[in-house]
Amino acid sequence: MSPANAINYLANKIRGTGNMSAVVLMICAKTHNEFIQHLTPFSAVLPLSVFSQVTRMAKTAERL
């Protein structure tokens, strides 16, 4: 999914839900290796389970 498509998807998802505050952090890169290089330190700084899950999924995809 491109960054623009991701933004549109999220905007449509939260549109019309009333008063809502949201913070969206997006990590994107041109290559898989760059993505892993950006994602690994990001998930170390914000050790949330969702970031750990994405890191594991990306590393698994790297081996395919």
MOPAC internal coordinates of N, CA, C and O (Angstrom, degrees):
PM7 1SCF
backbone

  N    0.0000 0     0.00 0     0.00 0    0    0    0
  C    1.4427 1     0.00 0     0.00 0    1    0    0
  C    1.5237 1   107.43 1     0.00 0    2    1    0
  O    1.2310 1   120.92 1   -45.80 1    3    2    1
  N    1.2971 1   115.85 1   134.20 1    3    2    1
  C    1.4660 1   119.97 1   178.52 1    5    3    2
  C    1.5339 1   109.65 1   -76.28 1    6    5    3
  O    1.2310 1   119.99 1   -21.71 1    7    6    5
  N    1.3356 1   117.62 1   158.29 1    7    6    5
  C    1.4667 1   119.31 1   176.81 1    9    7    6
  C    1.5282 1   112.53 1   -56.61 1   10    9    7
  O    1.2310 1   119.94 1   139.41 1   11   10    9
  N    1.3289 1   117.73 1   -40.59 1   11   10    9
  C    1.4718 1   120.43 1   179.47 1   13   11   10
  C    1.5258 1   111.13 1   -63.35 1   14   13   11
  O    1.2310 1   120.08 1   137.29 1   15   14   13
  N    1.3205 1   117.45 1   -42.71 1   15   14   13
  C    1.4662 1   120.68 1   178.04 1   17   15   14
  C    1.5223 1   111.21 1   -65.22 1   18   17   15
  O    1.2310 1   120.16 1   141.82 1   19   18   17
  N    1.3169 1   117.30 1   -38.18 1   19   18   17
  C    1.4651 1   120.81 1   178.63 1   21   19   18
  C    1.5243 1   110.80 1   -63.68 1   22   21   19
  O    1.2310 1   120.65 1   136.93 1   23   22   21
  N    1.3257 1   116.37 1   -43.07 1   23   22   21
  C    1.4671 1   120.44 1   178.90 1   25   23   22
  C    1.5252 1   110.58 1   -63.46 1   26   25   23
  O    1.2310 1   120.07 1   134.44 1   27   26   25
  N    1.3208 1   117.47 1   -45.56 1   27   26   25
  C    1.4710 1   120.72 1   178.63 1   29   27   26
  C    1.5180 1   111.48 1   -62.23 1   30   29   27
  O    1.2310 1   120.14 1   138.60 1   31   30   29
  N    1.3204 1   117.33 1   -41.40 1   31   30   29
  C    1.4649 1   121.07 1   179.14 1   33   31   30
  C    1.5255 1   110.35 1   -60.94 1   34   33   31
  O    1.2310 1   120.55 1   131.53 1   35   34   33
  N    1.3359 1   116.55 1   -48.47 1   35   34   33
  C    1.4653 1   119.94 1  -178.99 1   37   35   34
  C    1.5208 1   111.56 1   -66.21 1   38   37   35
  O    1.2310 1   120.01 1   140.45 1   39   38   37
  N    1.3200 1   117.59 1   -39.55 1   39   38   37
  C    1.4683 1   120.76 1   178.88 1   41   39   38
  C    1.5221 1   110.60 1   -61.67 1   42   41   39
  O    1.2310 1   120.11 1   136.89 1   43   42   41
  N    1.3200 1   117.39 1   -43.11 1   43   42   41
  C    1.4661 1   120.79 1   178.30 1   45   43   42
  C    1.5170 1   111.48 1   -67.87 1   46   45   43
  O    1.2310 1   120.22 1   146.79 1   47   46   45
  N    1.3124 1   117.19 1   -33.21 1   47   46   45
  C    1.4656 1   121.59 1  -178.41 1   49   47   46
  C    1.5321 1   111.55 1   -66.52 1   50   49   47
  O    1.2310 1   120.30 1   140.98 1   51   50   49
  N    1.3376 1   117.03 1   -39.02 1   51   50   49
  C    1.4672 1   119.11 1  -176.25 1   53   51   50
  C    1.5261 1   113.20 1   -97.34 1   54   53   51
  O    1.2310 1   119.98 1   174.25 1   55   54   53
  N    1.3194 1   117.64 1    -5.75 1   55   54   53
  C    1.4601 1   121.04 1   179.77 1   57   55   54
  C    1.5273 1   109.74 1   -65.75 1   58   57   55
  O    1.2310 1   121.08 1   -43.55 1   59   58   57
  N    1.3121 1   115.54 1   136.45 1   59   58   57
  C    1.4537 1   120.33 1   174.96 1   61   59   58
  C    1.5163 1   114.86 1    78.84 1   62   61   59
  O    1.2310 1   119.90 1  -165.64 1   63   62   61
  N    1.3232 1   117.80 1    14.36 1   63   62   61
  C    1.4581 1   119.19 1  -179.44 1   65   63   62
  C    1.5220 1   111.97 1   -96.92 1   66   65   63
  O    1.2310 1   120.21 1  -168.12 1   67   66   65
  N    1.3238 1   117.20 1    11.88 1   67   66   65
  C    1.4516 1   120.11 1   179.95 1   69   67   66
  C    1.5184 1   110.73 1    88.19 1   70   69   67
  O    1.2310 1   121.00 1    26.18 1   71   70   69
  N    1.3275 1   115.69 1  -153.82 1   71   70   69
  C    1.4622 1   120.07 1   179.99 1   73   71   70
  C    1.5128 1   109.59 1   -75.65 1   74   73   71
  O    1.2310 1   121.39 1   -60.00 1   75   74   73
  N    1.3040 1   114.94 1   120.00 1   75   74   73
  C    1.4547 1   119.45 1  -179.76 1   77   75   74
  C    1.5184 1   108.89 1  -148.72 1   78   77   75
  O    1.2310 1   121.23 1   -43.32 1   79   78   77
  N    1.2953 1   115.25 1   136.68 1   79   78   77
  C    1.4605 1   120.71 1   172.87 1   81   79   78
  C    1.5130 1   107.67 1  -108.39 1   82   81   79
  O    1.2310 1   121.06 1   -40.32 1   83   82   81
  N    1.3102 1   115.58 1   139.68 1   83   82   81
  C    1.4620 1   119.23 1  -179.47 1   85   83   82
  C    1.5198 1   109.65 1  -146.29 1   86   85   83
  O    1.2310 1   121.67 1   -33.94 1   87   86   85
  N    1.3086 1   114.41 1   146.06 1   87   86   85
  C    1.4568 1   121.69 1   172.95 1   89   87   86
  C    1.5146 1   106.20 1  -121.09 1   90   89   87
  O    1.2310 1   120.74 1   -53.23 1   91   90   89
  N    1.3090 1   116.18 1   126.77 1   91   90   89
  C    1.4604 1   120.93 1  -179.71 1   93   91   90
  C    1.5181 1   108.12 1  -117.84 1   94   93   91
  O    1.2310 1   121.05 1   -53.38 1   95   94   93
  N    1.3120 1   115.60 1   126.62 1   95   94   93
  C    1.4586 1   121.79 1   175.86 1   97   95   94
  C    1.5199 1   107.16 1  -113.24 1   98   97   95
  O    1.2310 1   120.84 1   -54.66 1   99   98   97
  N    1.3216 1   116.00 1   125.34 1   99   98   97
  C    1.4598 1   119.68 1  -177.33 1  101   99   98
  C    1.5202 1   109.39 1  -118.61 1  102  101   99
  O    1.2310 1   121.31 1   -47.06 1  103  102  101
  N    1.3048 1   115.10 1   132.94 1  103  102  101
  C    1.4594 1   121.29 1   173.49 1  105  103  102
  C    1.5146 1   106.38 1  -114.01 1  106  105  103
  O    1.2310 1   120.84 1   -55.97 1  107  106  105
  N    1.3104 1   116.01 1   124.03 1  107  106  105
  C    1.4570 1   119.48 1   177.91 1  109  107  106
  C    1.5215 1   108.88 1  -141.24 1  110  109  107
  O    1.2310 1   121.35 1   -24.72 1  111  110  109
  N    1.3030 1   115.02 1   155.28 1  111  110  109
  C    1.4611 1   121.33 1  -179.31 1  113  111  110
  C    1.5183 1   108.55 1  -154.51 1  114  113  111
  O    1.2310 1   121.08 1   -16.40 1  115  114  113
  N    1.3128 1   115.54 1   163.60 1  115  114  113
  C    1.4637 1   120.21 1  -179.33 1  117  115  114
  C    1.5200 1   112.53 1   -80.03 1  118  117  115
  O    1.2310 1   120.15 1   153.68 1  119  118  117
  N    1.3289 1   117.31 1   -26.32 1  119  118  117
  C    1.4643 1   120.23 1  -179.81 1  121  119  118
  C    1.5216 1   109.79 1  -128.32 1  122  121  119
  O    1.2310 1   121.35 1   -17.18 1  123  122  121
  N    1.3111 1   115.02 1   162.82 1  123  122  121
  C    1.4625 1   120.21 1   178.81 1  125  123  122
  C    1.5238 1   110.44 1   -63.42 1  126  125  123
  O    1.2310 1   120.18 1   137.55 1  127  126  125
  N    1.3255 1   117.27 1   -42.45 1  127  126  125
  C    1.4679 1   120.55 1   179.67 1  129  127  126
  C    1.5247 1   111.73 1   -61.52 1  130  129  127
  O    1.2310 1   120.16 1   137.90 1  131  130  129
  N    1.3261 1   117.30 1   -42.10 1  131  130  129
  C    1.4667 1   120.63 1   176.89 1  133  131  130
  C    1.5249 1   110.53 1   -63.17 1  134  133  131
  O    1.2310 1   120.59 1   139.59 1  135  134  133
  N    1.3253 1   116.47 1   -40.41 1  135  134  133
  C    1.4626 1   120.56 1   179.23 1  137  135  134
  C    1.5251 1   110.37 1   -60.04 1  138  137  135
  O    1.2310 1   120.26 1   132.87 1  139  138  137
  N    1.3235 1   117.11 1   -47.13 1  139  138  137
  C    1.4685 1   121.17 1   178.80 1  141  139  138
  C    1.5291 1   109.96 1   -61.69 1  142  141  139
  O    1.2310 1   120.24 1   138.41 1  143  142  141
  N    1.3306 1   117.15 1   -41.59 1  143  142  141
  C    1.4672 1   120.79 1  -179.79 1  145  143  142
  C    1.5242 1   111.90 1   -63.12 1  146  145  143
  O    1.2310 1   119.72 1   146.82 1  147  146  145
  N    1.3217 1   118.14 1   -33.18 1  147  146  145
  C    1.4681 1   121.56 1   177.29 1  149  147  146
  C    1.5280 1   111.25 1   -81.19 1  150  149  147
  O    1.2310 1   120.49 1   141.41 1  151  150  149
  N    1.3067 1   116.66 1   -38.59 1  151  150  149
  C    1.4614 1   121.57 1  -174.38 1  153  151  150
  C    1.5204 1   112.82 1   -71.03 1  154  153  151
  O    1.2310 1   119.84 1   139.89 1  155  154  153
  N    1.3137 1   117.91 1   -40.11 1  155  154  153
  C    1.4665 1   121.34 1  -175.07 1  157  155  154
  C    1.5281 1   112.37 1   -59.85 1  158  157  155
  O    1.2310 1   118.63 1   127.38 1  159  158  157
  N    1.3352 1   120.23 1   -52.62 1  159  158  157
  C    1.4710 1   118.06 1   178.32 1  161  159  158
  C    1.5297 1   112.93 1   -68.29 1  162  161  159
  O    1.2310 1   120.30 1   148.40 1  163  162  161
  N    1.3265 1   117.04 1   -31.60 1  163  162  161
  C    1.4637 1   120.63 1   178.35 1  165  163  162
  C    1.5254 1   110.20 1   -62.06 1  166  165  163
  O    1.2310 1   120.43 1   134.56 1  167  166  165
  N    1.3304 1   116.78 1   -45.44 1  167  166  165
  C    1.4655 1   119.89 1  -179.19 1  169  167  166
  C    1.5243 1   111.34 1   -72.22 1  170  169  167
  O    1.2310 1   119.77 1   159.03 1  171  170  169
  N    1.3282 1   118.04 1   -20.97 1  171  170  169
  C    1.4667 1   120.33 1   174.93 1  173  171  170
  C    1.5292 1   110.77 1   -73.85 1  174  173  171
  O    1.2310 1   120.46 1   144.45 1  175  174  173
  N    1.3342 1   116.74 1   -35.55 1  175  174  173
  C    1.4639 1   121.19 1   179.98 1  177  175  174
  C    1.5253 1   110.80 1   -75.63 1  178  177  175
  O    1.2310 1   120.46 1   139.42 1  179  178  177
  N    1.3282 1   116.72 1   -40.58 1  179  178  177
  C    1.4674 1   122.12 1   177.73 1  181  179  178
  C    1.5282 1   108.26 1  -114.31 1  182  181  179
  O    1.2310 1   120.19 1   -96.51 1  183  182  181
  N    1.3183 1   117.25 1    83.49 1  183  182  181
  C    1.4665 1   120.40 1  -173.47 1  185  183  182
  C    1.5388 1   113.54 1   -76.62 1  186  185  183
  O    1.2310 1   120.98 1  -119.90 1  187  186  185
  N    1.3123 1   115.74 1    60.10 1  187  186  185
  C    1.4606 1   120.75 1   176.53 1  189  187  186
  C    1.5198 1   109.09 1   -90.01 1  190  189  187
  O    1.2310 1   120.66 1   -30.95 1  191  190  189
  N    1.3037 1   116.34 1   149.05 1  191  190  189
  C    1.4677 1   120.39 1  -176.19 1  193  191  190
  C    1.5257 1   112.45 1   -59.68 1  194  193  191
  O    1.2310 1   119.92 1   145.85 1  195  194  193
  N    1.3172 1   117.75 1   -34.15 1  195  194  193
  C    1.4649 1   119.91 1  -179.29 1  197  195  194
  C    1.5256 1   111.07 1   -65.06 1  198  197  195
  O    1.2310 1   119.87 1   143.43 1  199  198  197
  N    1.3293 1   117.86 1   -36.57 1  199  198  197
  C    1.4653 1   120.02 1   177.98 1  201  199  198
  C    1.5208 1   111.15 1   -70.99 1  202  201  199
  O    1.2310 1   120.54 1   143.11 1  203  202  201
  N    1.3147 1   116.58 1   -36.89 1  203  202  201
  C    1.4661 1   119.93 1   175.88 1  205  203  202
  C    1.5210 1   110.19 1   -63.50 1  206  205  203
  O    1.2310 1   120.46 1   139.50 1  207  206  205
  N    1.3196 1   116.73 1   -40.50 1  207  206  205
  C    1.4639 1   121.32 1   179.05 1  209  207  206
  C    1.5284 1   110.68 1   -63.53 1  210  209  207
  O    1.2310 1   120.07 1   134.36 1  211  210  209
  N    1.3210 1   117.48 1   -45.64 1  211  210  209
  C    1.4639 1   120.86 1   179.61 1  213  211  210
  C    1.5257 1   110.27 1   -63.86 1  214  213  211
  O    1.2310 1   120.24 1   140.55 1  215  214  213
  N    1.3259 1   117.15 1   -39.45 1  215  214  213
  C    1.4665 1   120.66 1   177.96 1  217  215  214
  C    1.5208 1   110.54 1   -61.51 1  218  217  215
  O    1.2310 1   120.30 1   133.92 1  219  218  217
  N    1.3298 1   117.04 1   -46.08 1  219  218  217
  C    1.4759 1   120.64 1   178.62 1  221  219  218
  C    1.5224 1   110.99 1   -61.96 1  222  221  219
  O    1.2310 1   120.33 1   136.26 1  223  222  221
  N    1.3291 1   116.97 1   -43.74 1  223  222  221
  C    1.4678 1   120.46 1  -179.90 1  225  223  222
  C    1.5267 1   111.11 1   -63.37 1  226  225  223
  O    1.2310 1   120.37 1   138.90 1  227  226  225
  N    1.3265 1   116.90 1   -41.10 1  227  226  225
  C    1.4651 1   120.56 1  -179.76 1  229  227  226
  C    1.5230 1   111.05 1   -66.92 1  230  229  227
  O    1.2310 1   120.47 1   140.22 1  231  230  229
  N    1.3286 1   116.72 1   -39.78 1  231  230  229
  C    1.4676 1   119.71 1   179.19 1  233  231  230
  C    1.5237 1   110.89 1   -69.35 1  234  233  231
  O    1.2310 1   120.13 1   145.64 1  235  234  233
  N    1.3279 1   117.35 1   -34.36 1  235  234  233
  C    1.4639 1   120.59 1   175.83 1  237  235  234
  C    1.5230 1   110.03 1   -66.51 1  238  237  235
  O    1.2310 1   120.37 1   136.61 1  239  238  237
  N    1.3182 1   116.89 1   -43.39 1  239  238  237
  C    1.4703 1   120.76 1   179.03 1  241  239  238
  C    1.5214 1   111.05 1   -63.13 1  242  241  239
  O    1.2310 1   120.66 1   149.14 1  243  242  241
  N    1.3163 1   116.35 1   -30.86 1  243  242  241
  C    1.4639 1   120.87 1   179.68 1  245  243  242
  C    1.5313 1   110.71 1   -63.35 1  246  245  243
  O    1.2310 1   120.51 1   146.40 1  247  246  245
  N    1.3265 1   116.62 1   -33.60 1  247  246  245
  C    1.4688 1   121.35 1  -177.98 1  249  247  246
  C    1.5190 1   113.15 1   -79.36 1  250  249  247
  O    1.2310 1   119.86 1   166.10 1  251  250  249
  N    1.3225 1   117.88 1   -13.90 1  251  250  249
  C    1.4700 1   120.37 1  -177.81 1  253  251  250
  C    1.5019 1   112.43 1   -74.75 1  254  253  251
  O    1.2310 1   120.10 1   180.00 1  255  254  253

